[in-house]
């Protein structure tokens, strides 16, 4: 399900970059969506379109999921106590 949604968003970003290609002197466009959740999880989906000087274009896409990190309070719980004190 998530892969399908990411593919749909990537297609929309590609369409947005295609609009930039119609502008005079187009060189490079970037479209990106960033989603941040309250638990610290984040998702970045992006697409780049570049016009090379020889008249060809290049397209690249990315999708990156960053899992939540432990809160500072939770990290303190992993500190081991010295038995001597």
PyMOL commands that set and color helices and strands:
alter all, ss='L'
color gray80, all
select helices_A, chain A and resi 2-21+72-76
alter helices_A, ss='H'
color red, helices_A
select strands_A, chain A and resi 28-36+42-51+57-66
alter strands_A, ss='S'
color yellow, strands_A
deselect
rebuild
show_as cartoon
